[in-house]
Amino acid sequence: MSFDILKKKLKDSSLPQLLVLYGDEEYLKEFYYKKIISNSSSSSSENELVVFDGKNIDAQQLAEAIETIPFFNDKKIVVIKDVVLSADNEAAAYIKSTADALPDYITLIFYLDSVKLNDNKTYEKVLKNITGEKALFVDFKSLTYNELKDWVYRLFKKQGYEIDGKIIEYFLSVCDNSMLSIKNESEKIINYTDNKNISKNLIDKLATKSSDAKIYDLTNAILSKNKDDVFIILNELLTQGVDVHILAASVYNKFYELYLIKSAIDSGISNKDIGKDLSIKNEYALSKTISNSKQVSTLYLKKCIDICHKADYKLKLTQVDNRIILELFIGEILNLSC
């Protein structure tokens, strides 16, 4: 709701003087932070924009920044990033004393990056006590899956490119689903092709796959017994710095997911309900996973899960090179009969 209020106030040019920007979606938070600054000031002079590191903020310098009248504009923006709220923090005490009576020319922004307000209710309570009732708290939440799909469509459409729903699903299954990553990958595709119709082949050629997408490819290669692809993908993941324990756990999770899906299909549960029960919102990923589960037996999946459990035990106990254990247990799965 606070996000909708911010958009309305930006449109109406009626921003409150005190804002708190926080939340998990970094791209959206940064985008609106810059928009607030551009809407609140017609000059980029350092006199009109003062940014403080909240971990090392000096109360006197903050007071001077707020109380000094701007020279080149009728507005002045003061930003405090990740403010520390300790009992002896003089800057926090100053903010509390002046929050309800800020000079008319001041817009004071608290920008929370490393501080996760949603996970720290004590911090939130103290911050609300300091900023008072006039502050607008804006939570930049991660977009829902459907919102991401709509956003991807608009990104391409704005540049004159066509992309249909199924290709968007595939694009999201390949990329990291942060908005910044999606925007970077979409811009790369747009910049490197003149083809106005975005296809799966184009995405495969130009997009950088996320670690999750590569782990999915690794599982597919294991299921299809393609040993060359298995060890090429495995080497890529390890070269990228993916931890062996995380990689082993991810392979286990994929096989366990296949087992759950196969059990659900055998019990007569619909594909739609399977996706809902397992929180798989991407229809492309769901379809491919269901298809994979139908190619193998329940006994095979149980054996794969058992091998993964044994490998996890060895990885936790042994002093031997962990990569060797990972390669050996994947090799053992490759030699199983489906």
C-alpha positions in Angstrom: 0.0 0.0 0.0 2.8 2.5 0.9 4.3 1.8 -2.6 1.1 2.9 -4.2 1.0 6.0 -2.0 4.5 6.9 -3.1 3.6 6.6 -6.8 0.6 8.8 -6.3 2.5 11.4 -4.4 5.2 11.5 -7.0 2.6 11.9 -9.7 0.9 14.7 -7.7 4.2 16.3 -6.7 3.1 16.0 -3.1 5.9 14.0 -1.5 6.1 14.1 2.3 9.3 15.6 3.8 10.3 12.4 5.5 10.6 9.0 3.8 11.9 5.6 4.7 12.8 3.4 1.8 13.4 -0.3 2.5 12.6 -3.8 1.2 14.0 -6.7 -0.7 13.7 -5.5 -4.3 16.9 -3.5 -4.7 16.3 -2.5 -8.3 12.8 -1.0 -7.6 14.1 0.7 -4.4 17.0 2.3 -6.3 14.8 3.3 -9.2 12.3 5.2 -7.0 15.1 6.7 -4.9 16.6 8.3 -8.0 13.1 9.4 -9.1 12.4 11.0 -5.8 15.7 12.9 -6.0 15.1 14.0 -9.6 11.5 15.2 -8.7 12.6 17.0 -5.6 15.6 18.9 -7.1 16.3 20.7 -10.3 20.1 20.8 -9.6 22.7 18.1 -9.0 24.8 20.4 -6.8 26.2 18.8 -3.7 24.6 21.7 -1.8 21.1 20.3 -2.7 21.9 16.6 -2.1 23.8 15.5 1.0 24.3 11.7 1.6 25.4 10.3 5.0 26.6 6.8 5.9 24.3 6.0 8.8 27.0 3.9 10.5 29.4 6.8 10.8 27.1 9.8 11.0 28.0 12.9 12.9 25.1 14.7 14.6 26.7 18.2 14.1 27.2 17.6 10.4 23.7 16.3 10.0 22.3 19.4 11.8 24.3 21.6 9.5 23.1 19.8 6.4 19.4 20.1 7.4 19.6 23.7 8.8 21.7 25.2 6.0 19.4 26.8 3.4 20.0 25.6 -0.2 21.8 28.0 -2.5 20.7 26.9 -6.0 17.3 25.5 -5.4 14.2 25.9 -3.3 14.6 22.2 -2.1 17.3 20.2 -0.4 17.6 16.5 0.0 19.4 14.8 2.9 19.8 11.0 2.7 20.9 8.7 5.6 21.8 5.2 4.5 21.5 2.4 7.0 21.3 4.6 10.1 22.5 3.0 13.4 19.9 3.2 16.1 21.8 2.8 19.4 20.8 4.4 22.7 23.8 6.8 22.6 23.4 7.8 18.9 23.3 11.7 19.0 22.3 11.8 15.3 19.2 9.7 16.0 18.4 11.9 19.0 18.6 15.0 16.8 16.4 13.4 14.1 13.7 12.7 16.8 13.8 16.2 18.0 13.4 17.8 14.6 11.4 15.2 12.6 8.1 16.9 13.2 9.5 20.4 12.4 11.8 20.0 9.4 12.5 23.2 7.4 10.1 23.5 4.5 13.0 23.1 2.0 14.1 19.7 3.4 13.3 16.2 2.2 14.9 13.7 4.6 15.3 10.1 3.3 16.2 7.1 5.2 17.6 4.5 2.7 17.9 1.0 4.2 20.1 -1.4 2.3 22.0 -3.8 4.6 19.4 -3.2 7.3 16.4 -5.6 6.7 13.5 -3.8 8.3 11.0 -6.6 7.8 13.3 -9.0 9.7 14.0 -6.6 12.6 10.9 -5.5 14.3 12.8 -3.8 17.2 14.7 -1.6 14.7 11.4 -0.8 12.9 9.8 0.2 16.2 12.7 2.5 17.2 12.9 4.0 13.7 9.2 4.8 13.7 9.5 6.3 17.2 12.4 8.6 15.9 10.7 9.6 12.6 7.3 10.2 14.0 3.9 10.0 12.3 4.7 12.2 9.3 7.2 9.7 7.8 6.1 7.6 4.8 7.5 4.1 5.1 7.8 2.5 1.6 8.3 -1.3 1.4 9.8 -2.4 -2.0 8.7 -6.0 -2.0 9.8 -8.5 -4.6 7.3 -8.7 -7.5 4.9 -11.6 -7.7 5.6 -14.0 -10.6 2.7 -12.6 -12.6 3.9 -9.1 -12.0 7.4 -10.1 -13.2 5.9 -11.6 -16.4 4.0 -8.4 -17.1 7.1 -6.4 -16.5 9.3 -8.5 -18.8 6.6 -8.1 -21.6 6.7 -4.3 -21.1 10.5 -4.2 -21.2 10.7 -5.8 -24.6 7.5 -4.1 -25.9 8.9 -0.7 -25.0 11.9 -1.3 -27.3 9.7 -2.6 -30.2 10.2 -6.4 -29.6 7.6 -9.1 -29.5 7.7 -11.9 -26.9 4.8 -14.3 -26.1 3.8 -15.7 -22.7 5.5 -19.1 -23.1 8.9 -17.4 -24.1 8.6 -15.1 -21.1 8.1 -18.2 -18.9 11.3 -19.7 -20.4 13.2 -16.5 -20.1 12.3 -16.3 -16.3 13.3 -20.0 -15.9 16.8 -19.2 -17.3 17.5 -15.9 -15.5 18.0 -15.0 -11.9 14.6 -13.5 -11.0 15.9 -10.2 -9.5 14.6 -7.2 -11.4 18.2 -5.9 -12.0 19.3 -9.3 -13.5 16.2 -9.5 -15.7 16.7 -5.9 -16.9 20.3 -6.6 -17.7 19.6 -9.8 -19.6 16.7 -8.2 -21.6 18.9 -5.3 -22.5 21.7 -7.6 -23.6 19.3 -9.5 -25.9 17.9 -6.3 -27.4 21.4 -4.8 -28.0 22.7 -8.0 -29.7 19.9 -8.8 -32.1 17.9 -7.2 -34.8 15.3 -9.9 -34.7 12.2 -8.3 -33.3 10.6 -11.6 -32.3 12.2 -13.0 -29.2 12.6 -16.8 -29.4 13.9 -19.6 -27.1 16.9 -20.0 -29.4 17.7 -16.3 -29.1 17.6 -16.5 -25.3 19.8 -19.7 -25.3 22.3 -17.9 -27.4 22.5 -14.6 -25.6 21.2 -14.9 -22.0 23.5 -15.8 -19.1 21.9 -18.7 -17.2 21.6 -18.5 -13.5 23.1 -21.1 -11.2 19.6 -22.5 -10.6 19.0 -22.9 -14.3 22.3 -24.6 -14.7 21.6 -27.0 -11.9 18.3 -27.8 -13.6 20.2 -28.5 -16.8 22.6 -30.7 -14.8 19.6 -32.8 -13.6 18.3 -33.1 -17.1 21.7 -34.2 -18.4 21.9 -36.8 -15.6 18.4 -38.1 -16.4 19.2 -38.4 -20.1 22.5 -40.1 -19.3 24.5 -37.5 -21.2 27.8 -37.9 -19.4 29.7 -35.3 -21.4 27.1 -32.6 -20.7 26.9 -33.6 -17.0 30.6 -33.0 -16.4 30.7 -29.8 -18.6 27.9 -28.3 -16.6 29.3 -29.5 -13.3 32.7 -28.0 -14.1 31.0 -24.7 -15.1 29.1 -24.5 -11.8 32.2 -25.3 -9.7 34.3 -22.8 -11.7 31.6 -20.2 -10.9 32.3 -20.8 -7.3 29.1 -22.7 -6.4 29.9 -24.5 -3.1 30.1 -28.3 -3.4 27.7 -28.7 -0.4 25.1 -26.4 -1.9 25.5 -28.1 -5.3 25.0 -31.6 -3.8 21.9 -30.3 -1.8 20.5 -28.7 -5.0 20.8 -32.0 -6.9 19.1 -33.8 -4.0 16.3 -31.2 -4.0 15.7 -31.7 -7.8 15.4 -35.5 -7.4 13.2 -35.2 -4.4 11.0 -32.8 -6.3 10.8 -35.3 -9.1 9.8 -38.0 -6.6 7.1 -35.8 -5.1 5.7 -35.0 -8.5 5.7 -38.6 -9.7 3.9 -39.6 -6.5 1.3 -36.9 -7.0 0.7 -37.9 -10.6 0.3 -41.6 -9.6 -2.2 -40.4 -7.0 -4.3 -38.6 -9.7 -3.4 -35.0 -8.7 -3.7 -32.5 -11.5 -0.7 -30.6 -13.0 -2.2 -27.3 -11.8 -2.6 -28.6 -8.2 0.9 -30.1 -8.3 2.3 -26.7 -9.2 0.3 -25.1 -6.4 1.3 -27.6 -3.8 5.0 -27.4 -4.7 5.0 -23.6 -5.2 6.2 -23.9 -8.8 4.7 -20.8 -10.4 6.7 -21.0 -13.7 4.5 -23.0 -16.1 7.5 -23.8 -18.4 9.5 -25.2 -15.4 6.5 -27.2 -14.1 5.8 -28.7 -17.5 9.4 -29.8 -18.0 9.7 -31.2 -14.5 6.5 -33.2 -14.9 7.7 -34.5 -18.2 11.0 -35.5 -16.7 9.2 -37.3 -13.8 7.3 -39.5 -16.3 10.5 -40.7 -17.9 11.8 -42.5 -14.8 10.5 -45.0 -12.3 9.7 -44.3 -8.6 12.3 -46.9 -7.7 15.0 -45.1 -9.7 14.2 -41.8 -7.9 14.3 -43.5 -4.5 17.8 -44.9 -5.3 18.9 -41.4 -6.5 17.7 -39.9 -3.2 19.5 -42.6 -1.2 22.8 -41.9 -3.1 22.4 -38.2 -2.4 21.9 -38.9 1.3 25.0 -41.0 1.5 27.0 -38.4 -0.4 25.8 -35.7 2.0 27.0 -37.8 5.0 30.4 -38.3 3.4 30.7 -34.6 2.5 30.1 -33.6 6.2 32.6 -36.1 7.6 35.5 -36.7 5.2 38.7 -34.7 4.7 39.0 -35.9 1.1 38.6 -33.4 -1.7 34.8 -32.7 -1.7 34.8 -32.3 -5.5 35.8 -35.9 -5.9 32.9 -37.1 -3.7 30.5 -34.9 -5.7 31.7 -36.4 -9.0 31.6 -39.9 -7.7 28.0 -39.7 -6.4 26.8 -38.1 -9.6 28.7 -40.8 -11.5 26.9 -43.5 -9.4 23.5 -42.0 -10.3 24.5 -41.9 -14.0 25.1 -45.7 -13.9 21.6 -46.4 -12.4 19.0 -47.9 -14.6 15.9 -45.6 -15.0 
